[in-house]
């Protein structure tokens, strides 16, 4: 906290409690009001505390997680408008508030959110918050303070996770596995003695998992408040009843002067002093005969707040002076037990025996922290809050406890700098115009390319032609021939538009092509009939009338992290400008990104489009894998060398002959061998990509200077993608050109310190080199279109989700 908030004394303070959906927020509001404060609340969802008579005014504000700048500006506006002295966060919105101001605008008097919040926010700075919240960092901190923590291994990649699993023998000890960023005990897994580790996806250095020894003993918790490194409030308690295996719903106070609770008090005091901490925090510990072991920390309000009564004077703990505190400077709780009434009743299903039943019934005598007499928070308000959580759980596919914090939680540093010139999109549009339009880049492209600015960079936008293309007969299923007879010509009409600009080609054309890969005549007939029906179902949508944002007419677009407000404004503008076209984003994925959820909140449909793979190249583990080591050996004895394509300083592009060779090598692999529906790039595309700074091209060159392989790549937002990739397919396969090129792409990603976006295809090959699968989406906005077109898109989404995704998942792709 950067400045005093309480030099005028506790009575008469104006307090803003954020995250007011939380039960602890309701109790804090009551405690502050009882102490003479005027209490305001703020949350992005209907909140329990908003119905309390302790609250003078309740505000609805934007989502902290998905609209952080607007959220900070809204909270700062409340602070300025009402002269708030103290902002008390209760949930993980504390991270978004502590991050400070920025583009969110100024509060009253011309001050920005950072200045307004800096004077009132009761919280540590962001690095300290992260150090406490990140379970891996917290274990390290505990060790430096000489306190006891479980023996812990931090795993940052899927490669390391699988190796660790394979190394577990029959005598391997029990372990606890959990993500570094989580809450309410969600996703915590117990691995039994000798059991392998469970299959896990999404591991990377910014979202690691912990493998910890299982510590036996009694669980206890701490709720504490500190000012300038000294504890000002403290209570130790034990969760007396849980909702399943997660959050506690009933609590019993422990005497902090004796036994394990006294050790917990000493540990909390040492932690606060070491960090010079100002803020609220909770600890989870295990008490055993040898002492207490610290498991994790929550740098926010926790359930121990429910054990304080108005007579205890908890609001005084938030002061920066000792003037009104008790003689020893520490506020302690006096309530012996407390419970969350409705959640406690919902947890009755956990009763397993008579002892459980006796405990459960005994806890019914404890005060209900949610409903109190004459407060205004009754059963209807509780049911409304529960309904909001249930709706979020169903629509977002998350557990009920996770739904309670879905739009304000913080899961580590997700923001990623671009790594490329922010003007690249506008320059690409300029180069496309100079070359003669999209058709000059590839004959199976059509329409025009413009650019928009989003998230601080310009990105290209492809727009369909003013008039729909001339109708052509739909491609027919291939004849019934064996695998040896199949030719590239069987894969689809060369005159069709490429999938990079045409969603119908992507979802229908590619599906028809894959029929030729099925060996069963019956299966081909059935699949062909299903595709034909789907084509008719989606025909009203006119899929190819789609404006695609962020589209560089390549297979993989590296998108910036989207802001919800900016996205809504951009979408509305594009819908007005193109009233006859759907608005779409390709290459949307949720790996270290909130883009899928932001797009969904902005009204987009998320249609699964393909299974892509990511290789964790930020560490060196991938290169030590057996197949990667063999690829390296192939390259080292091959006589080839990797060189950057030379650029003519006068033109900013490679010589024409080399550009033609690059386009030829790509075409040999991706057009002639794989699909005529891939973009058929020309030398003009290579030149435009080079001049715009969009792609860099790398050659696989023999000693005599001839080029047999190439890839073109870009680096942005924490990833490297190589959407141009090809080699001379007439050369013997034993040369290993594909393997050598793949190795060099991964090496470029490693050198750049980013992950490799490995696109789709040859999934087994890539998995053997450490790649992990992820579903990628096409996000489509159709709300401005007539209802028949919207229904067509809806039909496509339901068929893809109901049929295609399960098939892909079952096939391990």
NUGU-487491 format. One record per residue (C-alpha): x, z, y; residue number from 1. Coordinates in steps of 0.1 Angstrom, whole numbers, plus 5000, padded with zeros to 4 digits. Last residue first. Layout:
NUGU-487491
     u     w     v    n
     X     Z     Y  NUM
...
***
This chain:
NUGU-487491
     u     w     v    n
  4950  4670  4637  813
  4945  4695  4609  812
  4920  4672  4591  811
  4894  4700  4593  810
  4898  4702  4631  809
  4895  4665  4636  808
  4864  4664  4615  807
  4849  4694  4632  806
  4856  4677  4666  805
  4841  4644  4657  804
  4808  4655  4644  803
  4790  4682  4665  802
  4813  4681  4696  801
  4815  4643  4697  800
  4778  4639  4689  799
  4767  4665  4715  798
  4789  4651  4742  797
  4778  4615  4737  796
  4741  4625  4737  795
  4746  4644  4770  794
  4763  4613  4785  793
  4733  4592  4775  792
  4709  4618  4789  791
  4726  4617  4823  790
  4722  4579  4823  789
  4685  4582  4815  788
  4681  4610  4842  787
  4693  4589  4871  786
  4728  4598  4884  785
  4738  4625  4910  784
  4742  4652  4883  783
  4766  4631  4863  782
  4800  4648  4865  781
  4823  4641  4836  780
  4853  4660  4822  779
  4873  4642  4796  778
  4887  4668  4773  777
  4919  4676  4754  776
  4918  4698  4723  775
  4951  4715  4715  774
  4976  4710  4687  773
  5011  4727  4684  772
  5044  4708  4682  771
  5074  4723  4665  770
  5092  4693  4652  769
  5073  4693  4619  768
  5042  4694  4640  767
  5052  4661  4657  766
  5056  4641  4625  765
  5024  4656  4611  764
  5004  4646  4643  763
  5015  4610  4643  762
  4990  4605  4672  761
  4982  4623  4704  760
  5001  4632  4736  759
  5034  4652  4732  758
  5031  4672  4764  757
  5066  4686  4763  756
  5070  4720  4779  755
  5091  4725  4809  754
  5127  4736  4818  753
  5137  4701  4830  752
  5166  4700  4804  751
  5141  4710  4777  750
  5117  4682  4787  749
  5145  4657  4787  748
  5157  4669  4753  747
  5121  4665  4740  746
  5120  4629  4752  745
  5155  4622  4737  744
  5144  4635  4703  743
  5113  4614  4703  742
  5134  4583  4711  741
  5157  4590  4682  740
  5129  4595  4658  739
  5111  4564  4668  738
  5144  4544  4665  737
  5152  4557  4631  736
  5175  4529  4620  735
  5158  4531  4585  734
  5127  4514  4600  733
  5146  4481  4601  732
  5143  4462  4634  731
  5111  4441  4640  730
  5094  4471  4656  729
  5116  4469  4686  728
  5109  4501  4704  727
  5082  4518  4725  726
  5071  4547  4747  725
  5053  4547  4780  724
  5031  4578  4783  723
  5061  4602  4783  722
  5047  4635  4795  721
  5068  4664  4807  720
  5050  4697  4815  719
  5051  4726  4839  718
  5029  4712  4867  717
  5047  4678  4868  716
  5074  4658  4850  715
  5070  4621  4845  714
  5082  4599  4816  713
  5089  4563  4806  712
  5103  4557  4772  711
  5125  4529  4758  710
  5139  4514  4727  709
  5160  4484  4715  708
  5179  4476  4747  707
  5209  4453  4743  706
  5241  4464  4762  705
  5266  4455  4735  704
  5271  4491  4726  703
  5234  4495  4719  702
  5209  4510  4743  701
  5180  4534  4740  700
  5167  4532  4775  699
  5151  4558  4798  698
  5124  4550  4824  697
  5114  4573  4852  696
  5077  4573  4861  695
  5056  4580  4892  694
  5083  4576  4918  693
  5061  4550  4935  692
  5088  4524  4932  691
  5093  4531  4895  690
  5056  4530  4886  689
  5050  4499  4906  688
  5080  4481  4890  687
  5070  4491  4854  686
  5035  4479  4861  685
  5047  4446  4874  684
  5067  4440  4843  683
  5034  4440  4824  682
  5015  4467  4806  681
  4989  4459  4779  680
  4969  4491  4783  679
  4959  4504  4748  678
  4927  4488  4735  677
  4949  4462  4716  676
  4957  4490  4693  675
  4986  4504  4671  674
  5011  4478  4659  673
  5006  4450  4685  672
  4995  4471  4714  671
  5013  4505  4712  670
  5045  4495  4693  669
  5053  4459  4702  668
  5037  4463  4736  667
  5060  4492  4747  666
  5090  4471  4737  665
  5077  4441  4756  664
  5069  4461  4788  663
  5105  4475  4787  662
  5119  4441  4780  661
  5100  4426  4809  660
  5113  4453  4832  659
  5148  4446  4820  658
  5145  4409  4828  657
  5129  4417  4862  656
  5158  4439  4874  655
  5149  4476  4876  654
  5129  4488  4906  653
  5135  4503  4941  652
  5138  4467  4955  651
  5171  4468  4975  650
  5186  4498  4957  649
  5181  4479  4924  648
  5173  4506  4898  647
  5191  4511  4865  646
  5171  4524  4835  645
  5185  4558  4826  644
  5208  4557  4796  643
  5206  4571  4760  642
  5233  4557  4737  641
  5231  4540  4704  640
  5259  4539  4678  639
  5236  4555  4652  638
  5258  4583  4640  637
  5248  4608  4667  636
  5212  4596  4668  635
  5205  4601  4631  634
  5222  4636  4632  633
  5200  4646  4661  632
  5169  4634  4642  631
  5180  4655  4612  630
  5183  4686  4635  629
  5148  4679  4648  628
  5135  4677  4613  627
  5151  4710  4603  626
  5142  4730  4633  625
  5170  4741  4655  624
  5160  4717  4683  623
  5126  4734  4687  622
  5141  4768  4692  621
  5160  4759  4724  620
  5135  4774  4748  619
  5114  4756  4774  618
  5107  4729  4747  617
  5075  4744  4734  616
  5061  4712  4719  615
  5025  4704  4728  614
  5001  4682  4708  613
  4969  4664  4717  612
  4936  4662  4699  611
  4913  4637  4715  610
  4883  4633  4739  609
  4863  4665  4737  608
  4836  4661  4763  607
  4835  4687  4790  606
  4805  4682  4812  605
  4811  4688  4849  604
  4790  4710  4871  603
  4816  4728  4893  602
  4817  4757  4869  601
  4826  4733  4840  600
  4854  4719  4861  599
  4868  4753  4869  598
  4865  4763  4832  597
  4884  4733  4819  596
  4910  4735  4847  595
  4919  4772  4841  594
  4953  4761  4828  593
  4981  4776  4807  592
  4969  4753  4779  591
  4933  4746  4788  590
  4933  4708  4787  589
  4919  4680  4809  588
  4936  4646  4802  587
  4908  4626  4819  586
  4888  4635  4850  585
  4855  4620  4857  584
  4829  4610  4883  583
  4799  4590  4870  582
  4792  4558  4890  581
  4761  4544  4908  580
  4763  4568  4938  579
  4800  4559  4944  578
  4807  4572  4980  577
  4782  4599  4978  576
  4793  4610  4944  575
  4830  4609  4956  574
  4822  4632  4985  573
  4803  4656  4964  572
  4831  4657  4938  571
  4857  4663  4965  570
  4837  4692  4980  569
  4831  4708  4945  568
  4868  4704  4936  567
  4880  4720  4968  566
  4857  4750  4962  565
  4868  4753  4925  564
  4905  4750  4930  563
  4922  4727  4905  562
  4956  4732  4889  561
  4973  4698  4892  560
  4968  4671  4865  559
  4995  4656  4843  558
  4978  4623  4833  557
  4984  4612  4797  556
  4975  4578  4783  555
  4984  4559  4815  554
  4962  4543  4841  553
  4976  4568  4867  552
  4942  4585  4867  551
  4939  4617  4888  550
  4902  4610  4894  549
  4883  4586  4872  548
  4853  4568  4887  547
  4830  4558  4859  546
  4806  4528  4854  545
  4822  4523  4820  544
  4798  4547  4803  543
  4767  4528  4812  542
  4747  4560  4803  541
  4718  4540  4790  540
  4740  4527  4762  539
  4749  4562  4749  538
  4723  4562  4721  537
  4729  4525  4712  536
  4766  4531  4708  535
  4759  4563  4688  534
  4737  4543  4664  533
  4765  4517  4659  532
  4790  4544  4654  531
  4769  4561  4627  530
  4764  4527  4610  529
  4801  4520  4610  528
  4808  4555  4596  527
  4783  4548  4567  526
  4797  4514  4560  525
  4833  4525  4562  524
  4825  4555  4539  523
  4810  4531  4513  522
  4840  4508  4514  521
  4864  4537  4509  520
  4899  4530  4522  519
  4892  4541  4557  518
  4919  4530  4582  517
  4899  4499  4592  516
  4871  4521  4604  515
  4895  4536  4629  514
  4890  4505  4651  513
  4853  4513  4655  512
  4861  4548  4667  511
  4885  4534  4692  510
  4859  4511  4707  509
  4832  4538  4709  508
  4847  4569  4725  507
  4877  4554  4744  506
  4863  4519  4749  505
  4831  4534  4762  504
  4852  4556  4785  503
  4868  4526  4803  502
  4898  4531  4826  501
  4925  4544  4802  500
  4904  4531  4773  499
  4916  4495  4780  498
  4889  4470  4788  497
  4880  4446  4759  496
  4894  4410  4759  495
  4918  4418  4730  494
  4888  4426  4708  493
  4894  4454  4684  492
  4917  4466  4656  491
  4913  4437  4632  490
  4938  4416  4653  489
  4964  4442  4645  488
  4964  4431  4609  487
  4951  4448  4578  486
  4957  4432  4545  485
  4980  4459  4530  484
  4953  4486  4536  483
  4928  4468  4514  482
  4901  4446  4528  481
  4864  4450  4534  480
  4859  4431  4566  479
  4863  4449  4599  478
  4833  4464  4617  477
  4820  4441  4644  476
  4831  4442  4680  475
  4801  4443  4704  474
  4791  4409  4717  473
  4801  4404  4753  472
  4782  4410  4785  471
  4799  4399  4817  470
  4816  4428  4834  469
  4796  4452  4856  468
  4797  4444  4893  467
  4816  4462  4920  466
  4845  4467  4896  465
  4851  4503  4883  464
  4871  4527  4905  463
  4904  4543  4895  462
  4916  4573  4915  461
  4952  4580  4922  460
  4964  4615  4931  459
  4977  4628  4964  458
  4991  4663  4963  457
  4983  4697  4978  456
  4957  4708  4953  455
  4937  4675  4958  454
  4943  4645  4981  453
  4925  4613  4972  452
  4938  4579  4962  451
  4924  4544  4956  450
  4927  4520  4927  449
  4905  4490  4920  448
  4885  4475  4892  447
  4899  4460  4860  446
  4926  4467  4834  445
  4929  4447  4802  444
  4954  4423  4818  443
  4978  4451  4826  442
  4996  4459  4859  441
  4984  4426  4875  440
  4949  4435  4865  439
  4951  4467  4885  438
  4957  4450  4918  437
  4980  4422  4932  436
  5015  4438  4931  435
  5012  4451  4967  434
  4979  4468  4960  433
  4993  4485  4929  432
  5024  4495  4950  431
  5002  4511  4977  430
  4981  4529  4951  429
  5013  4542  4935  428
  5025  4554  4970  427
  4992  4573  4976  426
  4996  4590  4942  425
  5032  4599  4946  424
  5028  4617  4979  423
  5032  4652  4965  422
  5067  4643  4953  421
  5071  4658  4918  420
  5078  4692  4904  419
  5041  4702  4908  418
  5044  4739  4910  417
  5026  4758  4883  416
  5001  4787  4888  415
  4993  4805  4856  414
  5013  4837  4861  413
  4998  4862  4838  412
  4963  4866  4824  411
  4942  4879  4853  410
  4906  4887  4848  409
  4880  4880  4875  408
  4856  4854  4861  407
  4856  4865  4825  406
  4856  4902  4831  405
  4824  4913  4813  404
  4825  4881  4791  403
  4856  4896  4774  402
  4836  4926  4762  401
  4808  4903  4750  400
  4831  4881  4730  399
  4838  4846  4743  398
  4821  4812  4737  397
  4817  4804  4774  396
  4780  4797  4774  395
  4772  4825  4749  394
  4795  4852  4763  393
  4785  4844  4798  392
  4748  4846  4791  391
  4754  4879  4772  390
  4773  4893  4802  389
  4745  4884  4826  388
  4719  4898  4802  387
  4739  4931  4800  386
  4738  4934  4838  385
  4701  4928  4839  384
  4695  4953  4811  383
  4715  4979  4830  382
  4695  4972  4862  381
  4662  4975  4843  380
  4673  5007  4826  379
  4679  5025  4859  378
  4704  5026  4887  377
  4684  5039  4917  376
  4704  5072  4921  375
  4675  5097  4920  374
  4685  5110  4886  373
  4716  5096  4870  372
  4720  5065  4848  371
  4754  5050  4842  370
  4777  5080  4836  369
  4753  5095  4811  368
  4761  5132  4808  367
  4772  5144  4773  366
  4744  5157  4750  365
  4742  5123  4732  364
  4778  5130  4722  363
  4767  5154  4696  362
  4745  5128  4679  361
  4774  5104  4676  360
  4797  5131  4662  359
  4771  5143  4637  358
  4765  5107  4626  357
  4802  5100  4622  356
  4805  5130  4600  355
  4775  5120  4580  354
  4790  5085  4572  353
  4795  5050  4586  352
  4782  5051  4621  351
  4795  5020  4639  350
  4761  5006  4643  349
  4753  5032  4668  348
  4774  5012  4693  347
  4744  4999  4712  346
  4734  5035  4719  345
  4768  5041  4735  344
  4765  5009  4754  343
  4732  5022  4769  342
  4744  5056  4778  341
  4780  5052  4789  340
  4794  5086  4780  339
  4809  5117  4795  338
  4827  5148  4782  337
  4842  5181  4795  336
  4836  5174  4832  335
  4862  5192  4853  334
  4886  5165  4863  333
  4919  5171  4881  332
  4930  5165  4917  331
  4967  5172  4922  330
  4985  5184  4954  329
  4992  5219  4940  328
  4972  5235  4968  327
  4942  5211  4965  326
  4942  5181  4987  325
  4928  5179  5022  324
  4960  5176  5043  323
  4983  5162  5016  322
  4986  5128  5034  321
  4984  5092  5020  320
  4948  5097  5009  319
  4933  5082  4977  318
  4935  5115  4958  317
  4911  5130  4983  316
  4884  5107  4969  315
  4886  5127  4936  314
  4872  5159  4951  313
  4865  5178  4919  312
  4831  5190  4932  311
  4818  5154  4931  310
  4824  5154  4893  309
  4853  5137  4875  308
  4851  5128  4838  307
  4837  5093  4845  306
  4870  5084  4862  305
  4887  5087  4828  304
  4873  5053  4820  303
  4899  5033  4838  302
  4907  5022  4874  301
  4935  4997  4876  300
  4971  4991  4865  299
  4963  4992  4828  298
  4993  5004  4808  297
  5003  5000  4772  296
  5014  5017  4740  295
  5032  5049  4751  294
  5042  5071  4722  293
  5036  5108  4724  292
  5058  5133  4705  291
  5074  5139  4671  290
  5042  5155  4657  289
  5021  5124  4668  288
  5001  5115  4698  287
  4995  5078  4704  286
  4991  5066  4740  285
  4970  5043  4762  284
  4978  5047  4799  283
  4957  5041  4830  282
  4966  5032  4866  281
  4954  5036  4901  280
  4976  5028  4931  279
  5007  5038  4950  278
  5038  5038  4928  277
  5073  5046  4938  276
  5081  5027  4905  275
  5102  5054  4890  274
  5080  5082  4904  273
  5048  5068  4890  272
  5064  5063  4855  271
  5079  5098  4855  270
  5045  5114  4865  269
  5027  5094  4838  268
  5052  5105  4811  267
  5049  5141  4822  266
  5011  5140  4821  265
  5012  5124  4787  264
  5034  5152  4775  263
  5009  5177  4788  262
  4981  5158  4771  261
  5001  5160  4738  260
  5001  5198  4739  259
  4991  5218  4769  258
  4985  5216  4806  257
  4966  5183  4806  256
  4937  5199  4788  255
  4918  5171  4771  254
  4886  5155  4783  253
  4862  5138  4759  252
  4850  5102  4763  251
  4821  5080  4752  250
  4818  5042  4754  249
  4854  5031  4746  248
  4862  4994  4746  247
  4872  4976  4714  246
  4870  4982  4677  245
  4832  4982  4676  244
  4819  4997  4709  243
  4839  5029  4707  242
  4832  5066  4704  241
  4852  5097  4713  240
  4879  5079  4733  239
  4903  5107  4741  238
  4911  5122  4775  237
  4938  5130  4799  236
  4929  5133  4836  235
  4951  5129  4866  234
  4949  5127  4904  233
  4975  5128  4932  232
  5005  5118  4910  231
  5036  5111  4931  230
  5054  5078  4936  229
  5042  5070  4971  228
  5006  5078  4962  227
  4995  5080  4926  226
  4962  5079  4908  225
  4958  5086  4871  224
  4935  5079  4841  223
  4952  5087  4808  222
  4943  5079  4772  221
  4946  5094  4738  220
  4949  5081  4702  219
  4958  5105  4675  218
  4986  5096  4652  217
  5002  5067  4633  216
  5023  5041  4651  215
  5020  5005  4637  214
  5053  4988  4646  213
  5047  4961  4672  212
  5046  4923  4672  211
  5039  4912  4708  210
  5025  4879  4719  209
  5037  4857  4747  208
  5016  4839  4774  207
  5041  4827  4800  206
  5068  4820  4774  205
  5044  4800  4752  204
  5019  4807  4725  203
  4987  4787  4725  202
  4979  4788  4688  201
  4980  4815  4661  200
  4977  4814  4624  199
  4978  4850  4611  198
  5011  4866  4602  197
  5019  4869  4566  196
  5008  4901  4547  195
  5035  4923  4531  194
  5020  4955  4545  193
  4989  4948  4565  192
  4987  4929  4598  191
  4964  4946  4623  190
  4952  4923  4650  189
  4945  4930  4687  188
  4925  4900  4701  187
  4905  4923  4725  186
  4918  4958  4728  185
  4896  4963  4760  184
  4921  4941  4779  183
  4946  4913  4774  182
  4979  4899  4787  181
  5009  4903  4764  180
  4988  4892  4734  179
  4985  4915  4704  178
  4999  4919  4669  177
  5001  4954  4653  176
  5023  4955  4623  175
  5024  4970  4588  174
  5058  4968  4571  173
  5073  4939  4551  172
  5077  4949  4515  171
  5062  4918  4500  170
  5082  4895  4522  169
  5078  4886  4559  168
  5103  4858  4568  167
  5077  4831  4568  166
  5056  4849  4594  165
  5086  4853  4617  164
  5094  4817  4613  163
  5058  4807  4622  162
  5058  4829  4653  161
  5092  4816  4664  160
  5079  4780  4663  159
  5047  4790  4679  158
  5066  4802  4709  157
  5071  4833  4730  156
  5073  4861  4705  155
  5081  4896  4718  154
  5093  4921  4691  153
  5084  4957  4696  152
  5094  4991  4682  151
  5067  5013  4696  150
  5074  5031  4729  149
  5089  5065  4736  148
  5101  5074  4771  147
  5137  5072  4783  146
  5127  5055  4815  145
  5145  5022  4806  144
  5125  5022  4773  143
  5092  5025  4791  142
  5101  4996  4814  141
  5109  4974  4784  140
  5075  4982  4768  139
  5058  4975  4801  138
  5074  4940  4803  137
  5060  4931  4769  136
  5026  4946  4777  135
  5023  4926  4810  134
  5000  4949  4830  133
  5026  4973  4843  132
  5053  4949  4853  131
  5026  4925  4866  130
  5012  4952  4889  129
  5047  4961  4901  128
  5055  4924  4909  127
  5022  4920  4927  126
  5025  4950  4951  125
  5008  4983  4942  124
  4972  4990  4951  123
  4950  5007  4976  122
  4942  4978  4998  121
  4934  4987  5035  120
  4963  4977  5057  119
  4975  4948  5036  118
  4940  4935  5031  117
  4936  4925  5068  116
  4972  4912  5071  115
  4969  4891  5039  114
  4934  4879  5047  113
  4945  4862  5079  112
  4940  4878  5113  111
  4922  4858  5140  110
  4903  4888  5154  109
  4878  4886  5125  108
  4894  4874  5093  107
  4914  4842  5090  106
  4912  4814  5065  105
  4916  4813  5027  104
  4947  4791  5029  103
  4970  4820  5022  102
  4962  4857  5020  101
  4977  4883  4997  100
  4984  4883  4960   99
  4973  4920  4960   98
  4937  4908  4961   97
  4940  4885  4932   96
  4958  4911  4911   95
  4933  4938  4920   94
  4906  4916  4907   93
  4917  4930  4874   92
  4891  4958  4876   91
  4884  4987  4899   90
  4897  4977  4933   89
  4895  5004  4960   88
  4896  4989  4996   87
  4901  5017  5022   86
  4895  5019  5059   85
  4867  4994  5062   84
  4859  4984  5098   83
  4826  4969  5088   82
  4832  4932  5097   81
  4870  4933  5092   80
  4868  4947  5057   79
  4839  4925  5047   78
  4858  4894  5060   77
  4889  4905  5041   76
  4868  4905  5009   75
  4855  4870  5017   74
  4889  4857  5025   73
  4904  4871  4993   72
  4876  4856  4972   71
  4878  4822  4990   70
  4915  4820  4982   69
  4909  4832  4946   68
  4881  4807  4936   67
  4884  4806  4898   66
  4898  4841  4891   65
  4884  4860  4920   64
  4850  4844  4917   63
  4832  4841  4951   62
  4815  4871  4968   61
  4782  4888  4964   60
  4780  4918  4987   59
  4765  4953  4983   58
  4755  4974  5013   57
  4752  5011  5019   56
  4760  5021  4983   55
  4753  5056  4972   54
  4717  5047  4966   53
  4730  5027  4936   52
  4716  4992  4929   51
  4747  4973  4939   50
  4767  4996  4916   49
  4755  4979  4885   48
  4766  4944  4896   47
  4751  4910  4898   46
  4781  4888  4897   45
  4809  4878  4921   44
  4815  4914  4932   43
  4817  4934  4964   42
  4807  4970  4972   41
  4803  4990  5004   40
  4805  5028  5007   39
  4802  5050  5038   38
  4822  5081  5030   37
  4809  5117  5031   36
  4824  5131  4999   35
  4792  5125  4980   34
  4795  5088  4990   33
  4830  5086  4977   32
  4820  5101  4944   31
  4789  5079  4940   30
  4809  5048  4947   29
  4836  5058  4923   28
  4810  5064  4896   27
  4795  5030  4900   26
  4830  5014  4902   25
  4838  5031  4869   24
  4808  5014  4852   23
  4823  4980  4862   22
  4801  4955  4879   21
  4815  4967  4912   20
  4847  4948  4908   19
  4854  4958  4944   18
  4848  4992  4961   17
  4849  4990  4999   16
  4853  5024  5017   15
  4844  5034  5052   14
  4857  5069  5059   13
  4835  5094  5076   12
  4848  5124  5057   11
  4883  5118  5042   10
  4906  5125  5071    9
  4916  5104  5101    8
  4950  5097  5086    7
  4933  5080  5057    6
  4944  5044  5054    5
  4981  5045  5060    4
  5000  5013  5057    3
  5016  4989  5032    2
  5000  5000  5000    1
***
